[in-house]
Amino acid sequence: MPGVYGRDLDLNLLRVFAVVAETENVTAAAARLYLTQPAVSAALRRLTTAVGVPLFVRKGRGIVLTSRGARLQREVSLYLPKLVDAALAPATFDARSSDRTFRLGLSDDAEQWLLPRLLRVLADEAPGMRVIALPVQFRTVASALTSGAVELAISVTDELPSGIQRLALLRAGFVCLYDPRHAKLRTVTEQVYFAHEHVIVSYNGDLRGVIEDELKKTRNVRCSVPSFSHVGALIDGSARLATVPTIVADSILALRPHLRTKSLPFQFPTIPAELLWPLASDDDEPHRFLRAKIVQITSPGRPAARAAKGRG
C-alpha cells in the first residue's frame, strides 16, 4: 500500500476519464461534470502522462478509446463505483457482531459501580465487544484522552483541551461509612466526626482527602489509601470512619451489609461525574453505541444514577 500512495496519480482524474469514456465527447463530459472544457482536456492530458500511453484518439467530432483506454475503462467501471459507495454510504454497525475492544478510563469508584453493570449490558447486546479498564483520575484523565491511552473516560475533571467532548452524567453525594458494632454513632455531629479516626482516599499519597481540600479542615487520619477498593475492609471491625461517595457506599454495603452510613454533619457540595471522549470519535458508530449504554446505565431513576468524585 505505501507504494500505491506514493505514485503520482490524482484519483480524481479517473472520474473525469470515466465520464469522457462514456460520452465520447469532451464538451458533453464537461457539462455533466460541471467543469469547463479546458479543465476536462487538461485532466485527460495529466492522466495520459501518468499512464504513459494515449487513452483516446479522435474520430469525427468526438473521440474513442484506444485499446489501453478500453482496458482502463473496464477496470475503472469495476472499482470506481465501489470506492464512491464506500465513501458516501452511511456507516453500518451491528452491535451483536461487533468485536471492538475499547480502552475505557475509569476512576476507581466508577470501576466499582459502572463496570459490572456495563458488562451485563454488553453481554446481552454486544457479546463480542470487550473493554480494557484503565485507571484515571481528575489530574490524569485529560492526558490519557489526548494521548490515546484511553478512548473514553468517566471521571471528574476541570479544564480540558478543546478536542475533548464532555457530558455530565451524575452528581455525587458523600456519606459517612462506619461499623456500628464498634463506632457507636447515634448522632454524627461535627465534633464527633472530627474526633474519630478516619480512613481516606488520596491520589497524592498524603493525608489529604476531599474534606481537607474542600472544607480546609483536618481529620484525624489513621490510614490513607490510593483507591476505594479496600475501604470497606479497613472500616469493618473498627471504630474508624470513611467518607465515601454514595454509590461506592452502596457497593460496599452489598458485600458488607452489617456496615452502616450516616449523612455528613456539614454542608458538602455534590460533584459532577462526566463522560469524556475525543471529538474525533464523535461519529464512530461503536463508540456512540458504548457512550449511549453508559448514559442509559447512569440515567436518572436507575439505581446507578449516583456518582463519585474519586476521593474520600
C-alpha positions in Angstrom: 0.0 0.0 0.0 2.7 2.6 0.7 3.9 2.2 -3.0 0.3 2.9 -4.2 0.1 6.0 -2.1 3.4 7.2 -3.3 2.6 7.1 -7.1 1.9 10.4 -8.8 -1.7 9.9 -9.8 -4.6 12.1 -8.8 -7.5 9.7 -8.5 -10.0 12.5 -9.4 -8.7 12.1 -13.0 -10.2 8.7 -13.2 -13.7 10.2 -12.5 -13.1 12.6 -15.4 -11.9 9.7 -17.6 -14.9 7.6 -16.8 -17.4 10.3 -17.9 -15.4 11.1 -21.1 -15.2 7.4 -22.0 -18.9 7.1 -21.6 -19.9 10.2 -23.6 -17.0 10.0 -26.1 -17.2 13.8 -26.1 -15.2 16.3 -24.1 -17.8 19.0 -24.2 -20.6 16.7 -23.1 -18.4 15.3 -20.3 -17.6 18.8 -19.1 -21.3 19.7 -18.9 -22.0 16.5 -16.9 -19.1 17.1 -14.5 -19.8 20.9 -14.1 -16.4 21.7 -15.4 -15.1 23.8 -18.3 -14.0 22.1 -21.5 -10.4 23.2 -21.0 -10.4 21.7 -17.4 -11.5 18.3 -18.8 -8.9 18.4 -21.6 -6.2 19.3 -19.0 -7.3 16.4 -16.8 -7.1 14.0 -19.7 -3.6 15.2 -20.6 -2.5 14.7 -17.0 -3.9 11.2 -16.9 -2.3 10.3 -20.3 1.1 11.5 -18.9 0.6 9.4 -15.8 -0.3 6.2 -17.8 2.3 6.8 -20.4 0.3 5.9 -23.5 -2.7 7.5 -25.3 -6.1 6.7 -23.9 -8.3 8.3 -26.6 -8.0 9.0 -30.4 -10.1 11.5 -32.4 -12.9 10.1 -34.5 -15.0 12.6 -36.4 -16.4 15.2 -34.0 -15.7 13.0 -31.0 -13.1 10.7 -29.5 -12.9 7.0 -29.0 -10.9 4.8 -26.6 -7.7 3.2 -27.6 -7.1 -0.4 -26.6 -5.3 0.8 -23.4 -8.1 3.2 -22.7 -10.7 0.4 -23.1 -8.8 -1.7 -20.6 -8.6 1.2 -18.2 -12.4 1.8 -18.6 -13.2 -1.8 -17.7 -11.1 -1.5 -14.5 -12.5 1.9 -13.6 -16.1 0.8 -14.1 -15.4 -2.1 -11.8 -13.8 -0.3 -8.9 -14.7 3.4 -9.1 -18.4 2.9 -8.1 -17.3 0.8 -5.1 -14.9 3.5 -4.0 -17.6 6.1 -4.2 -20.1 3.9 -2.4 -17.6 3.2 0.3 -17.0 6.9 0.8 -20.7 8.0 0.7 -22.6 5.1 2.1 -23.8 5.5 5.7 -21.9 3.6 8.3 -23.3 0.2 9.2 -22.9 -1.1 12.7 -24.3 -4.3 14.2 -23.6 -4.4 18.0 -24.2 -8.1 18.2 -21.5 -8.9 15.7 -19.0 -6.2 16.8 -15.7 -7.4 18.2 -14.4 -3.9 19.0 -12.2 -3.6 22.1 -12.4 -0.3 24.0 -9.9 1.2 26.3 -12.1 2.8 29.0 -10.6 5.2 31.6 -12.4 4.9 34.9 -11.9 6.5 38.3 -11.6 3.7 40.8 -15.1 4.4 42.2 -16.6 4.3 38.7 -14.9 0.9 38.2 -16.9 -0.4 41.1 -20.4 0.9 40.3 -20.3 1.2 36.5 -18.2 -1.7 35.1 -20.3 -4.6 36.4 -23.5 -3.0 35.0 -21.8 -2.2 31.7 -20.5 -5.7 31.3 -24.0 -7.1 31.8 -25.4 -4.8 29.2 -22.7 -5.8 26.7 -23.2 -9.5 27.4 -26.8 -9.0 26.3 -26.5 -6.6 23.4 -22.8 -6.7 22.2 -21.4 -10.1 23.3 -18.2 -9.8 21.2 -17.3 -6.3 22.4 -14.6 -6.1 25.0 -13.4 -3.5 27.5 -10.0 -2.8 28.9 -10.5 -0.7 32.0 -7.6 1.7 32.9 -7.3 3.9 36.0 -7.7 7.6 35.5 -8.5 10.4 37.9 -9.1 14.2 37.7 -5.4 15.0 37.3 -4.6 12.4 34.6 -7.8 12.0 32.5 -7.0 14.8 30.1 -3.6 13.5 29.1 -4.9 9.9 28.9 -7.6 11.0 26.4 -5.3 13.3 24.3 -2.5 10.7 24.1 -4.9 7.9 23.0 -4.2 5.9 26.1 -8.0 5.7 26.6 -10.8 6.1 24.1 -13.4 7.4 26.5 -13.4 8.0 30.3 -15.6 8.6 33.2 -14.1 10.9 35.8 -14.3 14.3 37.4 -12.1 17.0 35.9 -11.8 20.7 35.5 -10.2 22.2 32.4 -10.0 20.0 29.2 -8.3 20.6 25.8 -10.7 21.8 23.2 -10.7 18.5 21.3 -12.4 16.6 24.2 -16.1 16.3 24.4 -17.8 16.1 27.8 -21.3 15.1 29.0 -22.4 15.4 32.6 -23.7 12.0 33.8 -24.3 12.3 37.6 -23.7 14.4 40.6 -22.0 12.8 43.6 -23.1 12.9 47.2 -21.0 11.7 50.1 -21.8 9.8 53.2 -20.0 8.6 56.4 -19.4 4.9 56.4 -18.9 3.1 59.7 -19.2 -0.2 61.6 -22.0 0.2 64.2 -20.5 -2.7 66.2 -17.5 -0.5 67.1 -18.4 3.1 66.2 -21.4 4.0 68.3 -22.9 6.9 66.2 -26.4 7.8 67.4 -25.9 11.3 66.0 -23.0 12.4 63.9 -22.1 16.0 64.8 -19.0 17.8 63.6 -17.4 17.3 66.9 -18.0 13.5 66.8 -16.9 13.3 63.2 -13.6 15.0 63.6 -12.9 13.2 66.9 -12.9 9.8 65.2 -10.1 8.3 63.3 -10.6 8.2 59.5 -9.6 6.2 56.5 -9.2 8.4 53.5 -8.6 8.1 49.8 -5.8 10.3 48.4 -4.4 10.3 44.9 -1.5 12.4 46.2 -0.2 9.7 48.5 -0.6 12.0 51.5 -3.0 12.6 54.4 -5.3 15.0 52.5 -8.6 13.9 51.1 -11.7 15.6 49.7 -12.7 17.0 53.1 -9.3 18.7 53.6 -9.4 20.1 50.1 -12.9 21.3 50.0 -13.5 22.4 53.6 -10.0 23.2 54.6 -10.5 21.1 57.8 -8.1 18.4 59.0 -9.3 14.9 60.1 -7.6 12.5 62.4 -6.4 10.3 59.6 -5.2 6.8 60.6 -4.8 5.4 57.1 -4.6 6.9 53.6 -5.1 4.6 50.6 -5.0 5.3 46.8 -8.4 3.9 45.9 -11.8 2.9 47.3 -11.2 -0.8 46.6 -10.4 -1.8 50.2 -12.1 0.9 52.2 -14.9 -1.4 53.3 -12.3 -3.9 54.7 -10.5 -1.1 56.6 -13.7 0.1 58.2 -15.0 -3.4 59.0 -14.3 -4.4 62.6 -13.0 -0.9 63.7 -14.3 2.4 65.0 -12.8 4.3 62.1 -14.9 6.3 59.7 -14.7 6.8 55.9 -16.2 9.5 53.8 -17.2 7.9 50.5 -19.5 8.6 47.6 -23.0 7.2 48.0 -22.6 4.9 45.1 -19.4 3.5 46.5 -21.2 3.0 49.8 -23.9 1.1 48.1 -21.3 -1.3 46.6 -19.6 -1.8 50.0 -22.9 -2.4 51.8 -23.9 -5.0 49.3 -20.8 -7.0 50.3 -20.8 -6.0 54.0 -24.5 -5.4 55.0 -23.6 -5.1 58.7 -21.9 -1.7 58.0 -23.9 1.5 58.0 -23.9 5.0 56.6 -24.9 8.4 58.0 -25.2 11.8 56.5 -22.3 14.1 56.9 -22.7 16.7 59.7 -22.0 19.6 57.4 -22.9 21.0 54.0 -20.8 19.5 51.3 -21.1 20.2 47.5 -22.2 17.5 45.2 -19.6 16.7 42.5 -20.4 16.0 38.8 -19.0 12.9 37.1 -18.7 13.3 33.3 -18.4 11.1 30.3 -15.4 12.3 28.3 -14.2 11.4 24.8 -12.2 12.8 21.8 -14.1 14.9 19.3 -12.6 12.7 16.5 -14.6 9.7 17.9 -17.9 11.6 18.0 -19.4 9.9 14.9 -17.7 6.5 15.3 -20.7 4.1 15.5 -19.3 1.5 18.0 -18.1 4.4 20.1 -21.5 6.0 20.0 -23.1 2.7 21.0 -20.9 2.4 24.1 -21.5 6.0 25.1 -25.2 5.5 24.8 -25.1 2.4 27.0 -23.1 4.3 29.7 -25.7 7.1 29.6 -28.5 4.6 29.8 -27.0 2.9 32.9 -26.5 6.3 34.6 -29.7 8.0 33.6 -31.9 9.4 36.4 -34.2 6.9 38.1 -31.8 4.0 37.8 -30.0 2.6 40.8 -26.7 3.6 39.4 -27.7 7.2 39.0 -25.3 8.5 41.6 -21.7 9.2 41.1 -18.4 9.8 42.9 -15.7 12.3 42.8 -12.9 9.8 43.3 -11.6 10.9 46.8 -12.9 10.3 50.3 
